[in-house]
Amino acid sequence: MQVLLGVSNRHVHLTEEDYHILFGDSPLEVVKNLVQKNQFASNQFVTIQVEDRKLERVRVLGPLRDYTQVELSETDARFLKITPPIRTSGDLEGAIEVTIIGKEGSIKKPCAILANRHIHMNHETREKLGLLEVSKVSVFFKSEKMTTFHDVFIKEQADGVLELHLDTDDANGALLKTGDMGTIYIDQ
């Protein structure tokens, strides 16, 4: 069972209300469509700030959502001197408070997480791969630094496209890049 890798850099998801606080009436425009249907990299960037430390040019992904979330890597978190929890997108329990600064304003809220490793897929693909009774798998990559990632969550969505998401720390540590192919194994 092969799966395409998508390396996920730091990014932000915004609610409509928070978007307008940060950018006023500027439209959220598509710069590049992502593999997942109706998901895109936008033309907008924010700064993430914790006390005197800042990460600049953090891209806003679209479309707008019903929650605001900042997804960081562990390297980003260490730079900001925070310890965000590892969570599934949308699960903000224990999220760390950060300030998000846009062109028109800023917001401060507990919304920073480290995203868990996950594979997007729809129900039909999950059934075809024999993963209906499985919530986590392992994924092996053959590279110069052969690596197996364990506890990779399955994220089933009606329009999900088969794709593994790793953050930049995971990918860089294994010398992987977007477009590489991994092999899915069911954990015993």
N, C-alpha and C positions, 0 to 999 in steps of 0.2 A: 504494500500500500504506500504509494508515493504521495508526498505533499509538497506544494510550493511554499517557499519561505518569503515572508514579507517582513522586513526589518522596520520596526516602529520607533522612530525618533521621538523625542519629547514633543508633546502637542497638547492642545486645549480643546475641550468641547464646551460649548456655551449654550445657556438658555437664551431665548429671544430677548427677555428682559435684560439680562446681563450683557448681551451683545450690544444692545442700544445704549446702555450706560457707557460701554467702552468705546463704541464707534459711532454713536449718533445714528444718522440716517444713511450712512455709507452702506452700500449693498455688500452682502457676502457673496463674492463671485468665485466661480470654479476656475482654478488654475490647472488642476490635473485631477482626473478621475482616478479613484483607487480601485483595487481589485474587487472589494466588496461593493455590491450594487448600491447605487445612490449615495455612496460615500465619496468625499472629495477633499483635496487640499485646497484651501481658499487663498485669497489674495491678502488676508489680514494676518498680522503678527501682533503679539503682546509681549510684555516684559513680566516675568515672574520675580517677585521680590519677597525676601524674608530678612527683616532688619536691614543691614547695609549691603546684603549680597543680592545680586541680580543675575537672572538668565534672560538675555535679550533675544529678540527675533524668534520667539516660540510661536509656531504656526497654529492658527485656528483651523480645525477640521470641520467640515459641514456634512450634512445639514445641521441646523440648530437642533438641540435636544431638550429633554425635559429636566436635565440636570447640568450643572457646571462642574467640570472635572479637569484637573491638570494631571497628565500622565508623564512621569519622570523616570529616568534610569537611576540606579543606585549611585552612579557617579555624580549625576545632577544633585541628588539628595545630599550627598556628602558635601558638595560644594556649598549648598544652601544651609548646611548644618541642621538638617531635619531628618526624621526617621519615619517616612510614610509607610503605612501598611501595604502589604501585597493584596490586591483586590481584583475582582472581576469588574469590568467597566460598569458603572452605575451603582456599585456598592461603595458608598462613601463612609461607612462606619469606621470611625477612628481616623478619618482623613485629617491631614495636617493643614492648619490655616496658613494661607499665603495671600499676598496681594497680587492681583492681576491688573496690569496697567495697559490701557489702550490709548488710542489717539485722542479720545474725547473725555476719558474719565478713568476711574479705577474702582475695583471692588475688593473686599477682603472677606474671605470665607474659608472654612475647612473643606478643601476639595482636592488636595494633592495626594496621589497614590502612586505606587509602583504597580503596573498592570501585571497580572499573572500571565504565564505562558499559556496560550490558547490556540485552538484550531477552529476556525469558522467552517461551518458546513450546514447544509440543509438536511431535512429529515430523510429524503431519498438517498442522499450520499451516505448518511450515517447508517442507514439500513443496508445499503449495498456493501459497505465496508465491514459489516457485522459488528457495529459499535453501539447498537441500541441499548444494551445493558451495561455499557461502560461510560464512566464519567471522566476518566483520565487515562492517558496513554503515555508511551515514551516515543521519542522521535530520534532516530540515529542519522548523523551526517558524516559522510566520508569526506574528509578534507585533510589538509596537512596536519591539523590538530583534531583528529577524529573525536567526535563528541556524541554522547547520548543525553538528551534532555528528558528528565523524568517528571512526572506529575504535570503533564501538559493537559489542561482542561479542554473538554469538547464544548464548544459554544454553538449550539444549534439555533439557527434562525431560518425563518421561512424562505428568505432570499439569499441565505448564506452561500458563499462560494468557497470551495475547499482551499484553505490557505492557513498556514501557521504564522502566528505573530510572535516574534521575539523582540525584546528591546535591544538597544544598541550595545549594551554591556554584554548580554548573552551572545549576540552575533559576533561582535568583535573578538571576544574571548575564544571563540571557535573558528575564527577566520572565515566567517560566512557573510554572504551578502544577499540582498533581495534577488530573487530568481533562482537561488540554489534549491535543490530538491533533497528532501529528507525521506526517510522510511519510517512509517508508523508501526509500532509494536504495541500489542496489548500487554499491560503489566500483569504479571501472574500473582 
